[in-house]
Amino acid sequence: MAADGGGRPTPTQREAVDLPAHRPHPDGAAAARRLLPALGSHPGLDRLSGLAAQLLRAPAAQVSLLTDVQTVAGGAGLPAGAVGSQGALTDSLCTVTAALGGPLVVPDARADSRVAALPPVVTGQVASYLGVPLVADDGQTVGALCVFDPVPRPWTDADVAVLAQLAASAVAELELAALANEYEASRVAWELAVRAGGIGTFDWDLGSGTLRWDDRLVELFGYDTATFTQSIEAFNARLHPDDLPRVTAALQQAIDCCGEYEADYRVVLPDGTVRWVAARGRALGDAAGMATRVLGTAYDITARQEGEARVTRVLEAMSAAFYSLDRDWRFTYVNAEAERLLGRPRGELLGGSIWELFPAAVGSDFEASYRRASASGEHVTFEAYYPEPLNGWYEVRVWPSGEGIAVYFLEITARRAAQEQAHRAAVRAELLGEVTAELAETLDPEQAVARLAELVVPALADWCLVTLVDDDEHAGARRGLRDVGWAHVDPSLEPLVARYAGLRLEALLDNSFVHRALRTGRPIGAATGAAAAIRRVLRPGEAYELLGELAPESFTVLPLRGRGRTVGLLSLFNGAARGRFAPDDLATAGEVAGRAGLALDNARLYRQQRRVAEELQRAMLTAPPEPDHMQVVVRYSPAAEATQVGGDWYDAFVQPDGATVLVIGDVIGHDVVAAAAMGQVRGIVRTVGAEGSDSPAEILRRADRVMHTLQVGTTATAVVARLEQTADERARGVSRLRWSNAGHPPPMVVNPDGTVVPLVGLEADLLLGIMPDAQRVESEVTVDRGSTVLLYTDGLVERRGQSLDAGLVQLRDTLAALAAEGVGLDELCDRALARMLPRQPEDDVALVAVRLHRQDRPRPVEAGPNRVPPFLDPEP
């Protein structure tokens, strides 16, 4: 049972289906029964079903004939044994299709009241369905062709049109098979008649003129023994007037050469009835070679001729083209549609060789497929293009036979064009998607437009140039033009395009197409003669000669517009082979230019915003001090997004007692408000720490109180560290590092031997700005000369997709590797940032690092003049 058939419905289901309304018309059922004997094994219907499933991207398709039951005549994607099975009409969606008299379109079967209660839908075998009726030549609906899917899906008008066309082909298949069966039955009956004595004989004595017929012939010609005059005149009297000249000529030729006689002709009986008669005979001669008698037989072929006539009528009425070729590849039959599609009259085609009449078929898919079908005896289906004068695409099906091959074909040029158009649209959509993705990945304009050139070639042009325009709106038509991207479909010509790009802007005259497009903001170009047109606006020189070698035939210059300004130019060029730009390609190029222009303008705005933000940020961060006993290095790296700045800060200053204080902090938030809050918090911590010699914990505690008193209204993480030493510690070459951590990532110490130790302390205190009276914990560690202390903000170690712990491990390993290389402090900071940060940082990063000078090394220049901290001066 096919999926469309289902099992027996329940009474409720029968009522929902509305059984009387969905029964096929009795005449349609009779017409369907006439086609049923043709079924048996019918691979043609299976192939049509497979084609329907393939074209409509459905998992299953079937052809159903509807009599008093549904019979599955052909299918694809059906369960084993489904083809040839029968089921109740009330269970079938095809019954609904036939009763509807037009396409049944069901995107969601469970939601469609017409079919929701049918068993295939209830069981989940059919969730979406598309069917069209099968209409026989007499206008009766005999069944349906359908495709279906176990999941809901939409069906388009194009899907309905394709299925309707395939349904017409399915009807033709059924009609031809039925006619072939009828013809075969007639032929068998005729042979039985011959064997039963239905053949008459004749003997024409040419000397006396006596024509003798046996009783069968006398009866066949509508005579009796009394009315038949035994003369050639009696024979001619019964011949159809249109056949008389032809038959007389055939007899005369046999008499003249004492040869064979063969003719099929019509006999008109006295009551007007017409019979077809086939006659075969031979002329016998005397010793001198003169014909004396004609002997032969004749028999009734009316049934055969009527069957052939009916086949001919069907073939002539078919909307598909059909012709047959004999074993010598000569046309033996051509129907009206084939005559139209082949563009030649039947009189010119019949008897002619296909290879001579259509020489372009020689060596093509047509010849290969025809010969393969003839040699293998198997059916062949293919699609192929035939050039002028036909200039079309065809779907061809070839059946071999004992007499040659039969060819059924449809012109599918429009369908191929639609498929090609859909393909081009998909390519254009993919190109636009790639352009958008590429331009969105970077805010570096040169990197973006250089990639743009590679995307549009060869999709839109043979070669192209991409030009950037600087940000100065008042620099005139020649403002900062730079060719920064190029590509050519031929890799060997890429160096030529690159050289031309490096020279052409300087060689262009003021009235060039580039400058006109820049001034007007509108596309400009030439459909033909591009090389000559461009040379007219080029100064003589190398660029002039290079353009001749590149030889463009057509070109267009498209301004890249963004927010009312031209920020770049896209110049596309085609060679002679590709010719002028197609309208679709120009439309796509315009869309590419629009997206690229907006992306470039975004980059311009980003540069401006980033510059302002960085200047604001850096204005609030002062240069570090230069203590005598250490080198201090600071760094600030903004986020990739221009507005993601403002929260992170560093600071370093020397307290009155000579101790060096390091501060790193991060105000919650990443915007201008956070930048302003950062300035307040940094100023408070700096002021509190610089006015005395407080410890790190005391600095944080006092800063917390001041923030509360001034109602700063923000929270921040921070680490305050203090490097100090006594005279004894100085003599021993060590320093003490005391620090207090307010919810910030731990500082790192790189020891002289290259080991890296995170300063996790006892515990991290609350953030600043939460509890003004919070107690602050302070930790202490002794560090050797040559050690490096690094304080940093969380943007260095934490980001989406990476935990803080993983970031800390990565930073520790990076610092250890750099320490092993023996790099200086500036280089260590720069390379650590480069290795730790992604290409597009999500957060800004601040860091401050100190390196304690070794006593056995010369004082570095950056340490400044030799100053003795007050707490080391023996006489303060």
Helices and strands as residue ranges (DSSP letters): H 11-17, G 19-22, H 26-35, G 36-38, H 43-55, E 60-66, E 70-76, E 86-87, G 89-91, H 93-100, E 104-106, G 109-111, H 119-122, E 128-135, E 141-149, H 157-195, E 200-205, E 211-213, H 215-220, H 232-238, H 244-257, E 260-268, E 274-285, E 291-300, H 302-317, E 321-326, E 331-334, H 336-342, H 346-349, H 354-357, G 359-361, H 365-376, E 380-386, E 392-401, E 404-411, H 413-441, H 445-456, E 463-468, E 482-488, G 491-493, H 494-507, H 513-520, E 524-526, H 530-535, H 542-550, E 554-562, E 565-574, H 583-619, E 630-637, E 648-654, E 660-667, H 672-690, H 696-709, E 716-724, H 727-732, E 734-742, E 748-750, E 756-758, E 779-784, E 788-792, G 794-796, H 804-821, H 825-836, E 845-852, G 861-863, G 870-872
